[in-house]
Amino acid sequence: MKKSKIMRALIGILYTIVVFCAGIFSEKLLFPSIYHLFHKPVVSVIMSTFNREHALPTAIESILQQTFEDFEFIIIDDGSTDNTWKLIQSYAKKDKRIVPLKNEKNKGLIYSLNRGLDKARGKYIARMDDDDKSVSYRLERQVWAMEENPDIVVLGTAILNADAVPKRLHSYPLINDPDEIAINTYFSSALAHPTIMIRRDFLEKHHIRYNSKYLYAEDTGLYKDILNKGGKISSLDEGLLYLGYIKNVTHPDKYRYIQGETFKLVQKEKLAPFFDAPYEILGAFNNNTDKCIILTNMVQKNEQLHILNQDILEKRKKAVCTKNELMAGAIKTIHKFWNDFIYVNPKDKTIVRLNIPTETGKITHEDDKTVTIKWDHYGTEVFTKENGGKRWRIQ
């Protein structure tokens, strides 16, 4: 009799545990708060904000409306003095995926993002900025690409203008060549920071966080550290984020200047294995002459170092240095759809657009006032000569 009672009690306890667990992990989520406490999401979206109550609804809702739903959304209020914190709290009450954090005083983006990284539990980290808007299937496409390409540590996307219509370029998300992107990081950030998705285990394994010395260019410093540890970075050609979607957003004093100087610091550190790059040729917007000097040094030294893909590096050097030579005799063109410099081969009057070398053509007629160009892909156009023939404007 006593054994029977014990058995019934044990069955009752087991039944209770089964029902409890089923309630937590079932699709209906009978206990959503407990579910979110124990469930590790696939993605941790991290966003820092400061006095942006007017912009937040667009940014927040673009994440909450994602087709990929298994995420946590860590929002850090960096000591705002307006209603930003109240707005974040109101969203957090409606959606348990939001993890609200607050800095008691303004600490800056780098501190806040690192706080978000420390809090994150997802397999992947996705960045988001408070004045941007994510396309509804952004996380879906990035997670898919990351799952299919386990060697990629950081994956960015293309960006969209405010009035652009997003579209999937391919049924399957295709990534750009990581070796190409690695070279791009020597001349720009290469990936728009709020578009990126990162493997969290790589950051934890190598103890990588945003570095406070890279003020306002923290992304370039992060990519540098990841590449130095053997991580690969890439991007999708698809536009999956509206960058700067909310207008009239202010930045701190001298933001652009400091950002430019910080990038030069990162660039000099990255170039150090190749050569001691003079300060005057550094910068994210350096001209073709400077790029040619940098790439020439990189090509020569990389033969021994094997840091970058030598074939791609040599092709990049050839393209940049050739363009630099052609620019000396280039003609500025003003078009209703584009502005560019073009090079005219004096022998056969063939034409190359220097910014897009695949767009070629040939002069079919020229006099003192006009030039007629028959493009290989876009038909015939007539330009008017200006400034003594140094500039051509579409009629």
N, C-alpha and C positions, 0 to 999 in steps of 0.2 A: 504493500500500500504506500509505504513511504517512498520507495523507488519510483512508483508511478507518479506521485506528486512532483518529485524532483525532475522527472522526465518531462512532464507537462510544463513545468516552470522553465526548463531549458528551451523547450520548443517555443514557448511564448516569448522568451528573450530573443531567440534567434529570429523569430518572425518579426519582432519589433525592429531589430537591426536591419533586416532585409527591406522592410517597408521604408524605414528611415533613409537608407542608402538609395533606394529606388526613387524616393521623393527628391533627394538632393540632385541626382544625376539624370533623371528622366528629362525628356524634351519639354515637358510641361513645367518643370522647375517648381515643384510645390514649395520649396524653401529657397528662393533665389538668393537671399543674403548669405546663407550657409554655403550654397553652391559656389558663389563668387569668392568666398573665403578660401575654399579648398581647391578650386579649379585653376589650373595654370593655363592662361590664354596662349594662343599661337603668336599673337602680335601684341606688343606694348607700344602704343602711340604716345609720343612725348611732345608736349607743347608748353612753352613758357610764355607768359603774357604779363604786360605791365600797362595799366591804364588804357585798356583797349575795349571797354565795354561796348562801344559802337560796332566793333569789328567781330567780336567773339561769336555771336549767334551764327553767322555764316560759316566760320571756320569749324565750330563745334558740330553743327548739324551736318556738315559735309562728311564728317567722320561717323557720326551716329547713323547716317543713312547708307553706309557702305554695304555692298552686297555680301562681302565677307564679314561675318558677324562675330567671330571668335577673337575678340581683342579686349584689352583694357586701355582706357584713355587717361593717361596721367597728365593732368593740367596743373602747372605750377604758377600761382599768382606771385609775381616777384615784388611784393610789397606795394601793391597798387593803392592809390588814394581816392579812386572813384568807386563806382559800384561793381567793379570787375569781380571781386570775391563773392559778393551776393549772387551775381549772375552764375558763376561757376557752381555755387552751392545749390542753386535752384535746379540746374541741369543734373547735378549729381543725385538729387532726390528722385528725379524722374527716371534716370538710367543708372543702374548699379555698376555698369562697366566704367563709369567715370571715377577716377581716383583723384580727389582734390587735395592739393598741397599748397601751403601758404608760407612765404618768407615774411618774417616780421618786418623786415626792411628791405629795400631794393639792393639785391646782391649781384645783379647782372646775369646775362644769358648763360655764360659758361658755368657759373655756380649752379644755376637752376637746372640746366640740362644734365649736369652730373648728378644732381639730386634725383632727377627723374630716372637716370640710368641705375642708380643704387636701389631704387624702389621697384624697377621693372622686373617682371617675372616671365615675360614672353620668350618664345624661341627667337623671335625677330623683334628688332626695334625699328619703328617707323617714326620719322620726324614729321612735324607739322608746325607751321607758323601761324600766328593769330591773325594775319591779314591776308591769308591765302584761302583757297577753296580746292578741296580734293574732288576729282571725278569719282562718281559713285562706285566704280569698279576698280579703283586704284589698288587697294589692298589685295583684292582677288588676283589681279594680274601679277603683282609683285611677288606674292606668296607662291603662286604657281611657278614663276620663273626661278625663284630661289630654290624651290623643292627640286626642280629639274636640273639645276646647275649648282650642286653642292660645293663646288670649288670657289664660287663667288661669295665674297664676304660683304661687300657693299654694292647695292643696286639702286641707281637713280632712274629718273624718267625724263622725258622731254617736258617742256613747260608750254602752257597755253596762254594766249592773250585773252582778255576779258570777254571778247565777243566771239571767240573761236568755238566751233562745234567739235567735241571730242569724238574720236572714232578709233576702233581697233584696226590697226594696220594689217595685222595678220590674225588668223584664228588662233595661232599658237604664239605666245610672247617670245620674241627673238631678242637676244642680247647682243650688244655691240662687242667687238673684239677687245678683251681686257688689256691686251698689249698696246692697242691704240690709245685707250683711255689713260693708261699709266703714263704715256708720253705727254698726253694733254695736261696732266697735273703739273708739269714743269712750267706751264705758261698760263694756266688759269685754275680755277677751282675744279673744273672738269665736270662736276656734278652739282646741280642746284641743291643746296643743303636741305630745304624742306621736302624734297622729293625722295630722299634716300630711305632705304631699308637695310638694316645691318644684322648680322648674326651675333646674338648676344653672347653665345659661348666663346666666340673668338675674342671679344672684348674682355671677358672674364679671364680666359686662359692667359692672355698677355698683359693683363692689368692696364688696359687702355681706357683713358677718359679724355674729355676735352681739356686742353692745356691752357691755363690762364694767361700764358705769355703771348698767345695768339689772339689778341683782342680784336674782335669784329671780323676775324678770318679764321675762326675756330674750326670750321669745316676743313680748310686746307691742311691745318695742322693734324686733324684727326686722320685724314686720308694718308698723309705722310707717314704717320706712326703705324697705320695698318699695313701699308705697302712695305715698310721696313721690316715688318714681322712676317712677310711672305703672303699676306692676304691679297686677293685679287679684287679689283673694283670694275664695275661695268654699268651699263645703263640700257634702258629700253628706248627705242625711237618714239614710242607712243607718248603723246601729251596726256599726262594723268594728273596734273595740278595746275591751277590758275595762279600764277605767281603774282603777288601784289594785287590781288583781286579787289581788296578794299583800298580805296584811294585816300589821300590826305593823311597818311600815316607819317608821323614825324620820327626822326632819328636823333640821337645825341649829337651835341656840338662836335664838329670836326670828324664825324663818323666816317665819311668817305676817305678823308685824308689818312686817318689812322688805319683804316682797313687796307688802303693801298700800301702803306709803309709796313704793315704786318705781313702782307703777302710777299713783299720783297724779302723779309726776314725768312719766311718759309722757303721761298725760291732759292735763296742763297744757301740755306742748309741742304736742300735737295741737290743742288749743283756741286756741293763741296767735294764729293768723290770724283767728279769729272775735272773741275778746275775752280780756281778762286775767282769767281765772276765779279767784275767791277760793278760797283753800285749803280753807275750811270746806265748800264744796259738792262737792269732788272725792272720788273713791273708786269702786271697782268695785261697791260695794253701796250707793251713795247712794240716798236715798229719792226718791219721785216728785216732791216739791217741788223738790229740787235738779235732777233731770233736766229738769223743766219749765223752770227758769231757764236751764239750759245750752242746751236745744233752741230756746228762744225767741231767744236770742242768735245761735245758729247759723243759724236760718232767716233772720233779718234780714240778716246779713252775707253769707250764701252767695248771695244774689241778685246781688251784685257779683263775688264770688270764683269762683263756679261750681266749687267743690271737690267738692261732693257733688251727688247727684241731688236737685234742689229739690222735686219733687213727692213723692218718698218721704220726704224730710226733713220736709216740712210735714205729711204724714199721721202720721208718728211723733210730731211735736210735738203734734198735735191729740189723738192717742190718749193720750199720757202726761199732758198737761195736763188733759184731760177726766177721766181716771181720778183725777187729783189732786183735782179738785173734788168728785168723787163720794165719795172716801174720807172726806171730812169727815162725811158722814152714813151711812157704810157700816156694815154689821152683820157681825161675825165669825161664820163658820159652821164647825162641826166635823163632819166627815163621816167615815165609815169608809173611804172611798177617797180623799178629798181634804180639805184645809182651805183656805178662801178667804174673801175679803170679798165681800159681795154688796150691790148697790144696789137699793133698792126705790123705784120711781116712785110717789110718793104719789097721783097722779091715777088711774092705772088698775091699780096694784098689780103691774105687770110687774117682772120681776127680771132683773138682769144679773150674772153672775159677773165680777168685775173682772179677775182674772188670765186668764180665758178668756172674752172678751166674746161669743163665738159661742154659749156655753151660756146660754140664756135660758129664762125660765118665767114663771109667774104665780101669785100667792097665790089659792087657791080657798077657804080658810077660815083664820080667825085669831081666837083668844081670848086671855085673859090668860096661858095656859100653853103653848099649842101654835100652830104655824103649818103649814099644809098647802100644799105647792108642787107644781104640775103643770108639770114641765119639758117643754119643746118636743120634746126627743129621748129623755128617759130615764124618762118616766112620772111617777107621783105619789109624793111622799115627805113624811113628817111629821117636823117638828123640835120639840124642846122648848126653851122660852125659859129663858135663864139670865142672871144678872147684870143683872136689871132689864130684860131684853129686848134688851140690847146684844150678846148672844151666843146663837146657835141651835145646838143639838146634835141630830144625827140620832138618831131613836129606834131 
